[in-house]
């Protein structure tokens, strides 16, 4: 798979994870602009701009999994 297709799929996964975690687009925007320890104090948006979109997607996946576990039990 070439890099362009891979990047497109990762971006799509990011959007899906954002949509699952945040019911309101405004909440997703706030999260994207909030500095996080997981990204050494950078915002998720800055982390994405630095070419580390996979790190952001992985964190969103973890947050979604934790939210699902909380709902289930």
HUCOR-V523873 format. One record per residue. N is the residue number from 1. PSI is psi in whole degrees, -180 to 180 (NA if undefined). Layout:
<<N & PSI> <N & PSI>>
//
This chain:
<<1 & 133> <2 & 164> <3 & -37> <4 & -45> <5 & -41> <6 & -46> <7 & -40> <8 & -42> <9 & -39> <10 & -42> <11 & -40> <12 & -41> <13 & -40> <14 & -47> <15 & -39> <16 & -47> <17 & -41> <18 & -44> <19 & -35> <20 & -44> <21 & -37> <22 & 121> <23 & -24> <24 & 130> <25 & -35> <26 & -36> <27 & -38> <28 & -40> <29 & -43> <30 & -45> <31 & -43> <32 & -23> <33 & 3> <34 & 124> <35 & 137> <36 & 141> <37 & -35> <38 & -22> <39 & 32> <40 & 40> <41 & -1> <42 & 161> <43 & 160> <44 & -37> <45 & -43> <46 & -37> <47 & -41> <48 & -45> <49 & -28> <50 & 3> <51 & 16> <52 & 43> <53 & -32> <54 & -36> <55 & -41> <56 & -44> <57 & -42> <58 & -41> <59 & -44> <60 & -40> <61 & -43> <62 & -43> <63 & -41> <64 & -41> <65 & -42> <66 & -40> <67 & -40> <68 & -41> <69 & -40> <70 & -41> <71 & -39> <72 & -26> <73 & NA>>
//
